[in-house]
Amino acid sequence: MKVPLLDLKVQLAPLRDEIMDRVTDVIDSCRYILGPEVQELEKDVAAYCGVGHSIGLSSGTDALIAALMAIGIGPGDLVLTTPYTFFATMGSVLRLGARPLFADIDPVTYNIDPDSVSALLEEDEGKVKAILPVHLYGQCADMARILELAKRYDLPVIEDAAQAIGASYPMVKDNKRIWLKAGAMGTAGCFSFFPSKNLGCMGDGGMVVCNDGRLAESLKIIRVHGGYPKYHHSVIGGNFRLDAIQAAILNVKLSHLPEWHRARRRNAALYDMLFEESGLVDGGRVRTPVAKYGGESEKESFEVDHHIYNQYVIRVPQRDKVKDFLQDQDIGTEIYYPIPLHKQKCLAGMGYSELSFPESEKASEETLALPIYPELTDEMQRYVVERIAAFFS
């Protein structure tokens, strides 16, 4: 049986005609840059995330860069973030001449560890200019603690929510538990619409969401080279505009996102059950992902997207051998991420390689992402678990 890591063709099939109609409308309108499709998407994403403003951008990376630019991050500034994430998180900081300050991760969620954040802020008080947490694999970082630290040290928080659009986090307000969506809790939240994301376009695309009207206006100016009015440049920006055709595709897909999230959570629950039944979990050979922020009731856990499983990541000994074995069985997997950021070659000579982040380094050696896309069948999932059990037998 062949089980790909991701199969976008099965997602496209029922949406193809509607997508083609919307794309054709854009082509016929000759309005290819920004325009009504982008405005529609911005309005609907803002409503979906529960924020006041949404700004369409050319990629998730450019969303991060623009957000950091908008809050004034520049040469020499320290931005506190995680070494266990995709390169764009760190790359966006470096592109602005700033420097990443790394905090290690929680070994259970793989998100930035608030205890490490607290220790660094105390040690480098006054030097850090922003906190950049990542909501990795579709689950929010511990935002209550991160926001408390940000408030204590008067720091902006830019959420890298590239993998987590729609993921919800429980907060307490007026003695009541409420769910806030990824990107809506900090100063701004950044999304990627890369094709492999839960909400993906057919190329590159991104978004920044926020509740600050002035920040939103600044981002709109930054995305058009810093020009406002046209040809008048009081700031330096970039060519960060979201293409109208990509927005049109996303406008079709957005309404399906809640059902896709539910399907991914259902698939994750089946994996959890199958791994438990296999004995691999009790034997310590497989560690399944933990959804940290479940609901207080079964109904709430079912209805709230406390984890959207952009990836279903297990931890296994002999990870590379497991991956090779599964590849031989026609099962697609991926390693996110084989080299933590502080070990990347581009930082050579900057003093980062001598640093130690044990949990990030261990995760880089043990984690493996399994297929989790919405259209995955029960039969496929059973085959995946059976083959992993066969490796360890």
Buried (B, 14 or more C-beta within 10 A) or exposed (E): EEBBBBBBEBBEEEBEEEBEEBBEBBEEEEBEEBBBBBBBBBEBBBEBBBBBBBBBBBBBBBBBBBBBBBBEBEEEBBBBBBBBBBBBBBBBBBBBEBBBBBBBBBBEBBBBBBEBBBEBBEEEEEBBBBBBBBBBBBBBBBBBBBBEBBEEBEBBBBBBBBBBBBBBBBBEEEEEEEBBBBBBBBBBBBBBBBBBBBBBBBBBBBBBBBBBEEBBBBBBBBBBBBBBEEEEEEEEBBEBBBBBBBBBBBBBBBEBBBEBBBBBBBBBBBBBEBBEEBEBBEEEBBBBBEBBBBBEEEEBBEBBBBBBBBBBBBBBEEBEEBBEBBEEBEBBBBBBBEEBBBBBEEBEEEEBEEEEBEBBBBBBEBBBBBBBBBBBEEEBBBBBBEBBBEBBE
